[in-house]
Amino acid sequence: MTQTTFPTITDKHELEHGAALAPRFDSAGLIAAVTTHAETGEILMLAWMNAEALAKTLETREAHYFSRSRNALWRKGATSGQIQKVVEARIDCDQDAVWLKVLPQGDGGACHTGARSCFYRIVETDGLKTAPDR
Amino acid sequence: MTQTTFPTITDKHELEHGAALAPRFDSAGLIAAVTTHAETGEILMLAWMNAEALAKTLETREAHYFSRSRNALWRKGATSGQIQKVVEARIDCDQDAVWLKVLPQGDGGACHTGARSCFYRIVETDGLKTAPDR
């Protein structure tokens, strides 16, 4: 069974330098997760995890998120085939953000629009431009 | 004067494929921003922006965030010297996340702990380990 309870650490030094994973979920019970391609380093997406999604990700080594629009646990790729094999997971200094390095399966993409990365548009002064690496 | 009002787009196709920047701030008025080193691609930090921080970032080409702990606009590096020169800004498919590619000034770091990146710990099965590239 997936462990979905994480400890809470309030000591700042322990939080930032300790060996205990103590993610700080926000008031909605979520933590931001940024996902990069383990080989190219490209940012693929930014999404959200609740405790269950984070625990399942670490346990199965496949990325799970929490869909805010569907209000449900979301195993990435369950319908699209774009399963994300987790090569490495990191947590930031104050443990309120997760970084996943993944190998996308299926067609190798991550975005529901068909783009490889969700970040396919550059913000220019006169509007958004599609990135050349889209 | 910095423009701090962005349009709202509700049409999904226009939001995802249009040329208008229409960031979707959350109920607290914030949007997640992930920042990478423009040369190495390494993720440096994940932080938050309100409309003013995003507008100032785009206008000045220096990263501005919103500090949730201090509840204030935060020009990155104002005190640490770790100014972030923005090389490129991207927005994701549904415009609820920003990606900045930056050149960190000062000592080249981004984390208040002294680490170059805030993501200096890897989540292993038996706890957090300091990354070799810390």
HADDOCK unambig.tbl for C-alpha pairs under 7 A between the chains (distance, minus, plus):
assign (segid A and resid 19 and name CA) (segid B and resid 127 and name CA) 5.25 0.50 0.50
assign (segid A and resid 19 and name CA) (segid B and resid 128 and name CA) 4.42 0.50 0.50
assign (segid A and resid 19 and name CA) (segid B and resid 129 and name CA) 6.55 0.50 0.50
assign (segid A and resid 20 and name CA) (segid B and resid 127 and name CA) 5.44 0.50 0.50
assign (segid A and resid 20 and name CA) (segid B and resid 128 and name CA) 6.00 0.50 0.50
assign (segid A and resid 21 and name CA) (segid B and resid 127 and name CA) 6.25 0.50 0.50
assign (segid A and resid 21 and name CA) (segid B and resid 128 and name CA) 6.32 0.50 0.50
assign (segid A and resid 41 and name CA) (segid B and resid 41 and name CA) 6.45 0.50 0.50
assign (segid A and resid 46 and name CA) (segid B and resid 97 and name CA) 6.80 0.50 0.50
assign (segid A and resid 89 and name CA) (segid B and resid 122 and name CA) 5.83 0.50 0.50
assign (segid A and resid 89 and name CA) (segid B and resid 123 and name CA) 5.41 0.50 0.50
assign (segid A and resid 90 and name CA) (segid B and resid 119 and name CA) 6.05 0.50 0.50
assign (segid A and resid 90 and name CA) (segid B and resid 121 and name CA) 5.61 0.50 0.50
assign (segid A and resid 90 and name CA) (segid B and resid 122 and name CA) 4.33 0.50 0.50
assign (segid A and resid 90 and name CA) (segid B and resid 123 and name CA) 5.33 0.50 0.50
assign (segid A and resid 91 and name CA) (segid B and resid 119 and name CA) 5.61 0.50 0.50
assign (segid A and resid 91 and name CA) (segid B and resid 121 and name CA) 5.92 0.50 0.50
assign (segid A and resid 91 and name CA) (segid B and resid 122 and name CA) 6.58 0.50 0.50
assign (segid A and resid 91 and name CA) (segid B and resid 123 and name CA) 6.81 0.50 0.50
assign (segid A and resid 92 and name CA) (segid B and resid 118 and name CA) 4.98 0.50 0.50
assign (segid A and resid 92 and name CA) (segid B and resid 119 and name CA) 4.22 0.50 0.50
assign (segid A and resid 92 and name CA) (segid B and resid 120 and name CA) 6.70 0.50 0.50
assign (segid A and resid 92 and name CA) (segid B and resid 121 and name CA) 6.90 0.50 0.50
assign (segid A and resid 93 and name CA) (segid B and resid 118 and name CA) 5.17 0.50 0.50
assign (segid A and resid 93 and name CA) (segid B and resid 119 and name CA) 6.37 0.50 0.50
assign (segid A and resid 97 and name CA) (segid B and resid 46 and name CA) 6.78 0.50 0.50
assign (segid A and resid 118 and name CA) (segid B and resid 92 and name CA) 5.00 0.50 0.50
assign (segid A and resid 118 and name CA) (segid B and resid 93 and name CA) 5.18 0.50 0.50
assign (segid A and resid 119 and name CA) (segid B and resid 90 and name CA) 6.06 0.50 0.50
assign (segid A and resid 119 and name CA) (segid B and resid 91 and name CA) 5.62 0.50 0.50
assign (segid A and resid 119 and name CA) (segid B and resid 92 and name CA) 4.23 0.50 0.50
assign (segid A and resid 119 and name CA) (segid B and resid 93 and name CA) 6.38 0.50 0.50
assign (segid A and resid 120 and name CA) (segid B and resid 92 and name CA) 6.69 0.50 0.50
assign (segid A and resid 121 and name CA) (segid B and resid 90 and name CA) 5.61 0.50 0.50
assign (segid A and resid 121 and name CA) (segid B and resid 91 and name CA) 5.91 0.50 0.50
assign (segid A and resid 121 and name CA) (segid B and resid 92 and name CA) 6.89 0.50 0.50
assign (segid A and resid 122 and name CA) (segid B and resid 89 and name CA) 5.83 0.50 0.50
assign (segid A and resid 122 and name CA) (segid B and resid 90 and name CA) 4.32 0.50 0.50
assign (segid A and resid 122 and name CA) (segid B and resid 91 and name CA) 6.57 0.50 0.50
assign (segid A and resid 123 and name CA) (segid B and resid 89 and name CA) 5.40 0.50 0.50
assign (segid A and resid 123 and name CA) (segid B and resid 90 and name CA) 5.32 0.50 0.50
assign (segid A and resid 123 and name CA) (segid B and resid 91 and name CA) 6.79 0.50 0.50
assign (segid A and resid 127 and name CA) (segid B and resid 19 and name CA) 5.24 0.50 0.50
assign (segid A and resid 127 and name CA) (segid B and resid 20 and name CA) 5.44 0.50 0.50
assign (segid A and resid 127 and name CA) (segid B and resid 21 and name CA) 6.26 0.50 0.50
assign (segid A and resid 128 and name CA) (segid B and resid 19 and name CA) 4.42 0.50 0.50
assign (segid A and resid 128 and name CA) (segid B and resid 20 and name CA) 6.00 0.50 0.50
assign (segid A and resid 128 and name CA) (segid B and resid 21 and name CA) 6.33 0.50 0.50
assign (segid A and resid 129 and name CA) (segid B and resid 19 and name CA) 6.56 0.50 0.50
